[in-house]
Each structure stands twice: as structure tokens, then as C-alpha cells.
Amino acid sequence: MITVVGTGTGVSGGVGADAVAGAALVVGGRRHLDAAALPEGTRRVVLGPLAPALDAIAECAGAGRRAVVLASGDPGFFGIVRALAERFGPRALDVRPGVSSVAAAFARVGLPWEDAVVVSAHGRELRTAVNVCRARPKVAVLTGPGAGPAELGAALTRHPAGDRVLVVASALGGDRERVERVTPAEAAARDWGTAVNVVLCLDEARALGAVRTLAGPPPPAPGWALPEDAFAHRDSMITKAEVRALALARLGPRTGDLVWDVGAGSGSVAVECARLGAAVVAVEKTADGVERVRANAAAHGVDVAVVHGTAPGALAGLDADPDAVFVGGGGRDLPAVVGVCARRARRTVVVALAALDRVPTARQALLDAGLTCDGVLLQASRLAPLPGDVTRLAATHPVFLLWGVRPPAAPGEGSPAALPENGSEEESEEGVVQ
């Protein structure tokens, strides 16, 4: 057996004493090994790059001797258990979990966390964590070098979505423990050092949440491609439900994504993307349209950041590239708008067009940006009552829907970084060892 001991938050003398007794090999961060009071003759390997540690464990196990791994928090939660299970199989592991830094941080602020979204920014792009924080009211972010409270706060300050407070938990369980509430702007202005364990991002008005049956982020509200009367709109200027259904399918909004709704109008697409878990920026040129988008977002209980401006100029102020973009409306600037969106979109651009004449230029703008392009003409007929208790088909206006998709990246790009010395991403104060 390979015994994996989660030390919880902080390190005290005698950590894992019963587990290390009789072990031929003990693997862990320096502070864990120093605190373990290892018996004379026990081999010790400091965790850094995983490969040497895994090879040492394999050698020990191959000789029929017992190995012990010491890791911070709960080693099965963004920790070393995954790598060990992949190499040796789950049945070879005896895992003894500790209290994770996420559980400890929520305990310090007196909140339940079964409905929290936990996202790791350790060795990963910070943008996913930022997008989740903008879209969800209760988020725990596991930090890492270059992805700490200052960077998270700066990103949330540039493009806020609702009221957010950051709870920065440092050195949990130790003598230097600090749990501080700050605004994103205050977090961005500070040097937080290397002792940060986790950052909670909270909309405190909604942080308590409702009683839940399933753990994890709340599932999307029932239904999608909602009827037009689910939104306030002006003179039927709204993307029809049938068009919205296909647009959402092509956009593919999900938790961790950023979606732009350009020429938002009523904001029906923006609101639906937010209901499906994405962070959303709606760009609208009219003042009454801006207020309408905000009202529709509030009515559906989602956060949508609204930018009052005219594309393509207004897009220059959005420094975070979107995963997907919906472009509605038309006008002479449409090719330029589609071009800007297509060059910046990481995955997909969907364009809704009422005028046939604008289809070729919009399609060319997608192709010129290196996207593959497809499209369809949507023409729906709805059931409508007639006198005499009979029904007719009432045609809606036909709409062209184009979508451009960025070709997938080459295999092997974006591989995750090594675990830090403590064997867990959830407590990263020792940093990643290169």
C-alpha cells in the first residue's frame, strides 16, 4: 500500500506519526518532512517535479516496502491522489484526508459551501477563474504564482459584474493565519506574498444560497430558448426563440466561459448565456436598450456586464477575449464588427442577419479571421388560433444564422503544471518547483 496523508491546514509537530512509522520512504514538502520526525534510516524525497517522486515510490513498492506521501489539506482535492491513482491504481492507495483549505476558508467566514464553485488557477489560465467569479455568487479560487488575489482583483475591477467581495485566506491553520475581506480594487493594490491558500469571491447578498440537494454550482434554470414574453423588449425587437435555440447550441455557453452579446437589444441571448453559467458582456448602443438588458438580467437573477457603446469601437475597451460571440442586428459596420469579434473569439462567433445582402460580407469576415464557416436560413411557422376554434400557421420573419468556428489547437497545448512541493494545488504557499 501507498499511504497518502492529508495534513489539513497548517503543520504541527508529529504530523502523520502513525503513518510514517515503519515506512521505507516518505515523500512530501520540506515543511511536512521536517515536522514528521521521521525514524532513523527512513528515506525522504522532497516533492517538486512529480516524476522523480513517482519513480521513487515505484521502486519502493516494487521491493515490497511501504511508502508514505504527506500532502497539504485533502490530497484527493486538486492534489497528488490523482497522479498516484493514474500511476499505481486506486486500489494501491490508502488515503487519509485532511481538512481542505477551501473547507477551512468557508468555515472561517461562517458559510456553507456545498453550493460553491471551486476553480483552480494554479498552473492554469486565470481567465477561467475570473469568468466563474463574474458569473457565480459563491466561488473559491485556488491560487498560484501569477494567479493570486492581486491578479484576480485587477481582472474583476476592469470588468465588474455585480457586487463582489474577496476573502483572502492566508497561512490557514498556522500562527500567521489571516482572513481578510477586501474589494477587488483593494486586492489588486496589494502584494500578498506567498502564504495565500485560497481566495473566496462572494456576492454577499446571495452567498448563503438556498437549501440544496445536489452539491456543486446550481444547475441552470429549467428550460432555454425562452419565449419572447419572458423578456422586456421594444416593438418585437428581440431574437426569436427558434433562432435563439440554434444560436445557443452553436455558442455553447458554459461555466468558465466569457460570451459577448454585441448589439444586445433586449439582451435575450446575453441572459440565456448567463443562465447557462457563462460570464457575459452585453454591448448595446442605446441608453434605453442598456437599461432593458439590465432589467432583463435582474428579472432572471443573473449577472450581465453591460457596456453602453457602439461596436466595433466599444469592443476595444474589452481587454478579455471571449470564448464565444453573438452578433445581432446589422448596419454598414457589420463586416467590421464581425471581423473584430472573429479575430478575438477563442472558439465561436454566431451572426444573426435579417438582410440577405449582408450575408456574403459577414461570411467573408469570418473566413478572413481564420474561422470555418457554416450557416442556415431559419423560417419558423407557429400555430395561431383562428375564429371557429381552428388553427393556422403564422410565419415568423426568416433569419440567416451564420457561425464561424476556430479550428482546434494542436494536441498537447495547455498541459497542466507540476504540483507544488506540498503535493496539493489547494495550498500553494511553497510555489511550483521547476
Buried (B, 14 or more C-beta within 10 A) or exposed (E): EBBBBBBBBBBEEEBBBEBBEEBBBBBBBBBBBBBBEBEEEBBBBBBBEBEEBBEBBBBBBEEEEBBBBBBBBBBBBBBBBEBBBEBBEEEBBEBBBBBBBBBBBBBBBEBBBEBBBBBBBBBBEBBBBBBBBBBBBBBBBBBBBEBBBBBBBBBBBBBBBBEBBBBBBBBBBBEEBBBBBBBBEBBBEBEBEEBBBBBBBBBBEBBEBEEEEEEEBBEBEEEBBBEBEBBBBEEEEBBBBBBBBBBBEBBBBBBBBBBBBBBBBBBBBBBBBBBBBBBBBBBBBEEEBBBBBBBBBEEBEBBBBBBBBBBBEBBEEBEBEBBBBBBBBBBEBBBBBBBBBBBBBBBBBBBBBEEEEBBEBBBBBBEBBEBEBEBEEBEBEEEEEEEEEEEEEEEBEEBBBBBBBBEEEEEEEEEEEBBBBBBBBBBBBBEBBE
